[in-house]
Amino acid sequence: MSFELGLVEVSELRLGARTALHDGVLSVDADGLSRRLLDSDRRLAGARVHVVRPKERTRLVCVKDVIEPRCKVRGEQRGEGRRHALAGMAVVTCGQIVGFQEGLIDMSGPGAGYAPFSALQLLVLELDPVEGLAPHEHEAALREAGIRAADVLGQLAADAEPSRVERCALEPCSDALPRVAYVYMLLSQGLLHDTWVEGRNARDGLPRLVPPAFALDDGIVSGNCVSACDKNTTWHHQNNPILRELFRRHGRDLNFAGVVLTNEPVRLGEKRASAQAAIELTRSLEAAGAIISKEGFGNPDADQMMLIRGLESAGVRTVAITDEYAGVDGASQSLADTAREADAIVSVGNANELLELPAMDRVIGPANVVEKLAGVNRDSMLATGGLRVELQALVGATNQLGQGRLRCVDA
């Protein structure tokens, strides 16, 4: 299969009288978009649209998801054909808290350096659910509103000429190159910890093999309220850096063997069965090595270690990516589970590390519930109007797909 992603650069995002894309300028009719979202879902009581730009002294509170607007322009199957994306911008949903594991995005200051979103122009949807909505319905209303808005904007890219095109194809290559598979773990624990695969909950139908470009072709949507720092937003799945790197290096120093999409169940028996099935699928790809990424922490640590044990025992050399929860001083046990075979681990940071954030000129979202977010407490509120928080509170700060900016230095 061959997949192409055409990047249509948005040089300027602004609010205007109508929604249109012209010469790189994306204009959005805020009132029209708000009405459309409210008319489409009776679970929403209010919707306000904001434009936020890089380097502004702006903080987004209770962020639910981030989505890159896209549209399919050629092909029927997921992972083949062509899709266009509005690059340089994203849709962000925020508003009344669903679970305590929503997070913050700062567009400037020290918090802005921990994730890619501060470098994007953001169309922010501040959403109000109707009173008395159950948590799962609340989550679904916010998630679907973001996807709906991104779809409206993404359609504008259909006839636009991309500034560049990324081609993802696995051409035949030398048998001497090592075959490397990607084991792609998705959060699927229920209780607002869910991911959606082509509209189906990841608790069902996984593990399975998917086309290598499946996620890059919008096959995965975030539906979870896991801690903000290691939440894989929909944007992260759409721009998975592991997949891009594997495609880039295919035929040069490795043979990209394929992708095993797997889940993270809650019950021990289901964990074992899922891990064993994913291991067998990886072996079916005749992989000599595997990369494993995960989402969440604690419970998912056990899933990842089961996969590492099984793959290493099967002769598949494995590298895993994880973040750590090692306490604010870095001295605590950082993972809930370990394995002797886990001898090649990439850490993307300590989620408990403390960071002081300055006061902002503009706050979008319910600032009165900031202390309920994971990584924040009442003592986090500073007299200056700023916050002292753990990295856990920042969306994407320790992203386990490797989409981060932290670096390790030998002292």
Secondary structure, DSSP 8 states (H G I E B T S, - for coil): -EEEEEEEE-SEEEE-SS-EEETTEEEE-HHHHHHHHHHH-TTEEEEEEEEE-TT-SEEEEEEEEEE--EEEEE-SSTTSEEEEEEETEEEEEEES-SSTT-EEEESSSGGGGGSGGGGSEEEEEEEEE-TT--HHHHHHHHHHHHHHHHHHHHGGGTTS--SEEEEEE-----TTS-EEEEEEEEE--BTTB-EEETTEETTSS-SEEE-TTTGGGT-EEE-----GGG---HHHHHT-HHHHHHHHHBTTTBEEEEEEEEEE-SSHHHHHHHHHHHHHHHHHTT-SEEEEE--SSSHHHHHHHHHHHHHHHTT-EEEEEEEE---TTS-S---S---TT---EEEEEETT-EEEE---SEEES-GGGGGGSTT--GGGB-TTS-EEEEGGGBTTTT-TTS-S-------
